[in-house]
Amino acid sequence: MDRRLFLRLGLGAAVVGGAVWLRDHVLWAPPRAAFPADGGTGWTPWAVRAVVPTVRARIGGREVRALVDSGAQYSVIDRPLFEALPRTETGGRGFDLPLMAHGVGGPPQMGRGAVLDVSVGGLRLSGLRAAILDLGPLAGDDGLGTPLILGQDVLSRVILDLDVERRRLAFADPATHEPPASVHPVEVGRKGRALATTVTIEGRTVRAVVDTGASGLLALRRSAAEAAGLLDGRPVTAGTSMVLGGVVAAQVVEARSVAFADQTYHRRPVSIFADTAAPGVPEALLGMDAFAGRRVVMDLGAGRLWASRLLDLTVG
């Protein structure tokens, strides 16, 4: 089962047509990040034995597992967890700014916000504004077991360093961090606050959001899959994807080749999700399978990405 989440928050009629700057800097301002004296948390093992990166965090005096999700525009706390936390430990309040969240392939949810103080190792995130939503199997032990999602609002304030082969990660201060010699720049641009890169599918290109919350290699909107020639009569199989609030059906086809950066993958499954009228949903998501065996460094705030190279440049 793939896990796909694209979280978009609409902040209600009061700011319809208003400035994005107002939304991202005042109404939903990013958290304040305080780093240890040496500028980083050091390596910590992933909290869940899974393909996607997770970390142990403390919130309200409790240790919880959090998904580190570069495809989610904002951070999220599962509603039951928020309701169980002492108010004085969560920053003291929720707030009633209306929002609507869209998961890829799933129904939208209405919710409100919370102000949280979260610690991850020596990193302290204060004033983190998170959406209070029902995460479903993403939060439950029968699913990923992560009732907290750290999204682009957090990642825009830190360097995310992923050692995918060893299933460990570290956060570092962007002001002092230098990428290690083992990683090399990857061409990326912006899709909102997300990082987007070019992926070539059987000779056709798409722009894909780099999504650490997605487990597979690639997922495409149906219209993008059609434009890439993947719905040309080849076999289509049924699959499922874990999305915001539940599990939805997905279609899976086999791509003869998928190329990203210095890597070409042959005969790999590609997920297809339904087109949606929700604004901001990308045409493609590049997931963690694209970084298998690599070290990946992400500077979302500066719009930069580095990855180590594999010796074998063709994967069958």
C-alpha positions in Angstrom: 0.0 0.0 0.0 1.4 3.4 -1.0 1.0 6.4 1.3 0.1 9.5 -0.5 -0.7 12.8 1.2 -1.0 16.2 -0.3 -2.3 18.7 2.3 -3.7 22.0 1.1 -5.3 24.3 3.6 -7.8 26.9 2.5 -8.1 29.6 5.2 -11.7 30.6 4.7 -13.8 33.3 3.0 -12.1 36.1 5.0 -9.0 35.8 2.9 -10.3 34.6 -0.4 -8.5 36.7 -3.0 -6.2 38.0 -0.3 -2.4 37.9 -0.3 -0.5 34.6 0.1 2.0 36.5 2.2 -0.7 37.3 4.7 -1.6 33.7 5.0 1.9 32.3 5.3 3.4 35.0 7.5 0.6 36.2 9.7 -2.5 33.9 9.7 -0.4 30.8 9.5 3.1 31.9 10.3 5.8 29.3 10.4 7.3 28.2 13.8 10.4 29.4 15.5 13.2 26.9 15.3 15.8 26.8 18.1 18.8 24.5 17.4 21.3 22.9 19.8 24.6 24.8 20.3 26.4 22.7 17.6 23.6 23.6 15.0 22.1 20.2 14.5 20.2 17.3 16.1 22.6 14.6 15.0 21.4 11.3 13.5 18.3 9.7 14.9 16.8 6.5 13.7 13.4 6.6 12.0 10.6 6.1 14.5 8.7 3.6 12.3 10.3 0.8 10.2 8.9 2.1 6.9 10.0 3.6 3.6 8.9 7.1 4.6 10.9 9.1 7.2 9.5 9.4 10.7 10.9 10.8 13.9 10.1 10.7 17.6 8.9 14.0 18.9 7.7 15.3 22.3 4.5 17.4 22.6 2.5 18.1 25.7 4.8 16.0 27.8 4.2 13.0 25.6 6.4 11.2 23.1 4.7 10.7 19.7 5.8 9.6 16.3 5.8 12.2 13.5 5.9 11.8 9.7 8.3 14.2 8.0 6.3 15.1 4.9 7.7 17.5 2.3 4.5 17.1 0.3 2.2 18.5 3.0 1.9 22.3 2.8 1.3 22.5 6.6 1.8 20.5 9.7 -1.1 18.4 11.1 -2.0 16.9 14.5 -4.5 14.1 14.8 -7.7 15.3 16.5 -7.7 12.7 19.3 -4.1 13.5 20.2 -4.8 17.2 20.3 -7.9 16.7 22.6 -5.8 14.5 24.9 -3.0 17.1 25.4 -2.9 19.5 28.4 -3.7 23.0 27.0 -0.8 24.6 28.8 1.6 22.2 27.1 0.3 22.9 23.6 0.9 26.6 23.6 -2.4 27.1 25.5 -4.9 27.2 22.7 -6.5 26.2 19.5 -7.7 28.9 17.2 -10.8 29.0 15.0 -9.4 30.1 11.7 -11.5 28.0 9.3 -9.6 25.7 7.0 -10.2 23.0 4.4 -7.7 20.2 3.8 -7.5 18.0 0.7 -5.7 14.7 0.5 -4.8 13.2 -2.9 -7.7 11.0 -3.8 -9.6 11.5 -0.6 -12.5 13.7 0.5 -11.8 17.1 1.9 -12.0 17.8 5.6 -13.0 21.0 7.5 -11.0 21.8 10.5 -9.4 24.4 12.7 -5.9 25.2 14.0 -3.7 24.6 17.0 -0.6 26.3 18.3 1.9 23.7 19.4 5.3 23.5 21.0 7.2 20.5 19.7 10.7 19.1 20.4 12.6 16.7 18.2 15.9 15.8 19.9 17.6 19.1 20.6 15.5 21.0 18.1 12.7 23.1 19.6 9.8 24.2 17.4 7.7 26.9 19.2 4.5 28.4 18.0 3.9 25.7 15.4 0.5 26.2 13.8 -0.9 22.9 12.9 -4.2 21.8 11.4 -6.4 19.6 13.7 -7.7 16.9 11.5 -8.8 13.2 11.6 -5.7 11.4 10.1 -7.3 8.0 10.2 -4.8 5.1 9.5 -2.0 7.6 9.2 -2.3 8.0 13.0 -3.4 4.5 14.1 -1.2 1.6 15.0 -2.9 -0.4 12.2 -1.4 2.1 9.7 1.6 4.3 9.9 1.1 5.2 13.6 2.1 8.9 13.2 -0.5 11.3 14.8 1.7 14.3 14.0 2.8 15.4 10.5 5.7 17.9 10.1 5.1 19.7 6.8 6.6 22.4 4.6 6.1 25.0 7.3 8.6 23.2 9.5 10.9 22.1 6.7 11.2 25.7 5.5 13.0 26.4 8.8 15.4 23.5 8.9 17.8 21.4 6.8 16.5 17.9 6.4 19.2 15.3 6.0 18.0 11.8 5.2 20.2 8.7 5.2 17.7 6.4 3.5 19.8 3.3 3.4 20.3 3.4 7.2 16.8 4.7 8.0 18.0 7.7 9.9 17.6 11.5 9.7 19.0 14.7 11.1 17.8 18.3 11.3 20.3 21.2 11.0 20.4 25.0 11.1 20.3 26.5 7.6 22.5 29.3 8.8 25.5 27.1 9.5 24.9 23.9 7.5 27.2 22.8 4.7 26.2 19.9 2.5 28.6 16.9 2.8 30.9 16.1 -0.1 29.0 12.8 -0.8 25.9 14.6 -2.2 25.5 16.5 -5.4 23.0 19.2 -6.5 19.7 18.0 -8.0 17.8 20.4 -10.3 14.7 21.6 -8.6 12.3 24.5 -8.8 9.3 25.7 -6.8 5.8 24.5 -6.7 4.4 26.8 -4.1 6.7 26.1 -1.1 7.4 22.5 -2.3 10.3 21.4 -4.4 9.6 20.2 -7.9 11.8 18.4 -10.3 11.7 17.0 -13.8 10.9 13.3 -14.2 11.0 11.6 -17.6 8.5 8.8 -18.3 9.1 6.8 -21.4 10.5 10.0 -23.1 7.8 12.4 -21.8 8.5 14.8 -19.0 6.4 15.9 -16.0 7.1 18.2 -13.1 6.9 16.2 -9.9 6.7 17.5 -6.3 9.4 15.8 -4.1 7.2 14.1 -1.5 8.9 12.4 1.4 5.5 11.3 2.6 5.0 9.1 -0.4 6.4 5.6 -0.3 6.4 4.7 -4.0 8.6 5.9 -6.9 6.0 8.0 -8.8 2.3 8.9 -8.6 0.5 10.8 -11.4 -2.8 12.6 -11.8 -4.9 10.8 -14.3 -4.6 13.6 -16.8 -0.8 13.6 -16.5 -0.8 9.8 -16.9 -2.8 10.1 -20.1 -0.5 12.8 -21.4 2.5 10.6 -20.6 1.0 7.8 -22.7 0.6 5.4 -19.7 -3.1 4.7 -20.4 -2.5 3.3 -23.8 -4.2 0.0 -23.3 -1.5 -1.6 -21.2 -2.7 -3.6 -18.2 -4.1 -1.6 -15.3 -4.2 -3.2 -11.8 -6.0 -2.1 -8.7 -4.2 -0.8 -5.7 -4.8 1.2 -2.6 -3.2 4.4 -1.2 -3.3 5.7 2.4 -4.4 9.3 2.3 -5.7 12.0 4.6 -8.4 10.4 6.7 -8.5 6.9 5.2 -7.6 4.5 2.4 -8.7 5.0 -1.3 -8.5 2.9 -4.4 -5.8 3.6 -6.9 -4.8 2.4 -10.3 -1.4 1.1 -11.0 0.4 0.7 -14.4 3.9 -0.4 -15.3 6.1 2.2 -16.9 8.8 0.9 -19.2 11.2 3.6 -18.0 11.2 6.4 -15.4 14.3 8.7 -15.2 15.1 11.2 -12.4 18.4 13.0 -11.9 21.1 10.4 -12.6 18.9 7.3 -12.3 16.8 5.4 -14.7 14.3 2.8 -13.5 12.9 0.1 -15.8 9.5 -1.6 -15.6 8.4 0.1 -12.4 4.8 0.4 -11.1 3.4 3.9 -11.2 0.3 4.9 -9.3 -2.5 7.0 -10.8 -4.8 9.2 -8.7 -8.0 10.9 -9.8 -8.0 14.4 -11.1 -9.4 16.9 -8.6 -10.9 20.4 -8.8 -8.9 21.3 -5.6 -6.4 24.0 -6.5 -2.7 23.4 -5.9 -2.7 19.6 -6.3 0.5 18.8 -8.4 0.4 16.7 -11.5 3.0 14.2 -10.1 4.6 13.1 -6.8 8.1 11.8 -6.6 8.3 9.5 -3.6 10.9 7.9 -1.4 11.6 4.9 -3.6 13.4 7.4 -5.9 16.0 7.9 -3.1 16.4 4.3 -2.1 20.0 3.6 -1.0 20.9 7.3 -1.1 21.6 10.2 1.2 19.3 13.2 0.5 19.7 16.7 1.9 16.8 19.1 1.5 16.9 22.9 2.1 13.2 23.8 1.5 13.7 27.4 2.6 16.3 28.1 0.0 14.8 25.8 -2.6 17.7 23.4 -2.9 18.2 19.6 -3.0 21.2 17.3 -3.0 21.5 13.6 -3.3 24.3 11.0 -3.4 24.9 9.1 -6.5 24.5 5.3 -7.0 27.2 3.3 -8.6 24.8 1.4 -10.9 22.9 4.1 -12.8 20.3 1.7 -14.2 17.8 -0.1 -12.0 15.8 -3.0 -13.4 
